[in-house]
Amino acid sequence: MISSETKEPLSVIIKESLFRNYSAAEYLIKKYNLTKADKEKIDKNITDEKLKKAIYEILGINSGKY
């Protein structure tokens, strides 16, 4: 499928979206020195579910939601 707005394949658009979340997640992890032990802090301060999921995956935090 092709996006009617950008004329790019939808798979490319989806991957770019995912990578932005992972890029932002990696940045936040490094900036705030986040670890698995910071799960409560992450839950309290990160409201974007996609970003939170990316952080959890990178840190290896197991959550019942994901």
Protein Blocks (a to p, Z undefined) as FASTA:
>chain_A
ZZfklopafklmmmmmmmmmmmmmmmmmmmnopafklmmmmmmmmmblklmmmmmmmnop
acfkZZ
